């Protein structure tokens, strides 16, 4: 009787290689799907953070700018207006022009080489805007540090860029608030009181993740022949004018970023504010970024121009 041969079952070398290749392809596809989902999720998270900055932080800043000069009987604002809503000089806060103690706290811009505020853009410092207003209502108004401004109190608020006190957050738009009295800026005890307004005060983090902050002052001439003409100037350009027109608006520009890192893709590094391009400084982390511009008319600053040229011509 002939013995039955035994048969061995298994993969041939070619079948094994095909299986390995198919496994690698499937693994690569799964990894690719994961990376795409992670990248999309990070972009959406950063986009949401940017919306928070623009919809909440920027709108709150606009609301504050609009009430500048509230309660002041003088509605024409310049660098000499006592109690003027846009603070440019000691005269605005009831101090003599020779008092330079608080000059670094006033509205200023990066084109003034003596004024230096940080930014995350290459070779471009940031600006600062300082406003004041008087509460003439019967209800308290919360300043930008959430302290109550009671009736007849004058609040001063400064918006500027500084490093966050939270590790890894980079630059933020901060606000320092204080109070103004007949003798200038008031002092409070203890020194940690949020109503203290002084050089070196960090203030409250107002908008997280801001790479650049710029401002322009909207002016309206009241001179014969050019009455009603509007022009936007940096604070330094305005201060350099021999004859300073009234300020009726403040334009703000901001480059904001999300806090969530963008995975494995190139990101935009040049942004425009007020027609000027700003390039991100080297070494900045990959984030979703966007630029925002907004113009706030000062409701409590009015310039009345009466054109009588037609009447004179008829006569």
Secondary structure as GFF3:
##gff-version 3
##sequence-region A 1 315
A	DSSP	alpha_helix	13	52	.	.	.	ID=ss1
A	DSSP	pi_helix	53	58	.	.	.	ID=ss2
A	DSSP	alpha_helix	59	66	.	.	.	ID=ss3
A	DSSP	three_ten_helix	90	93	.	.	.	ID=ss4
A	DSSP	three_ten_helix	103	105	.	.	.	ID=ss5
A	DSSP	beta_strand	129	134	.	.	.	ID=ss6
A	DSSP	beta_strand	141	142	.	.	.	ID=ss7
A	DSSP	beta_strand	148	149	.	.	.	ID=ss8
A	DSSP	beta_strand	154	163	.	.	.	ID=ss9
A	DSSP	beta_strand	171	181	.	.	.	ID=ss10
A	DSSP	beta_strand	184	185	.	.	.	ID=ss11
A	DSSP	beta_strand	204	207	.	.	.	ID=ss12
A	DSSP	beta_strand	210	220	.	.	.	ID=ss13
A	DSSP	beta_strand	230	233	.	.	.	ID=ss14
A	DSSP	alpha_helix	235	240	.	.	.	ID=ss15
A	DSSP	beta_strand	246	257	.	.	.	ID=ss16
A	DSSP	beta_strand	270	273	.	.	.	ID=ss17
A	DSSP	beta_strand	276	279	.	.	.	ID=ss18
A	DSSP	beta_strand	289	297	.	.	.	ID=ss19
A	DSSP	alpha_helix	309	314	.	.	.	ID=ss20
###
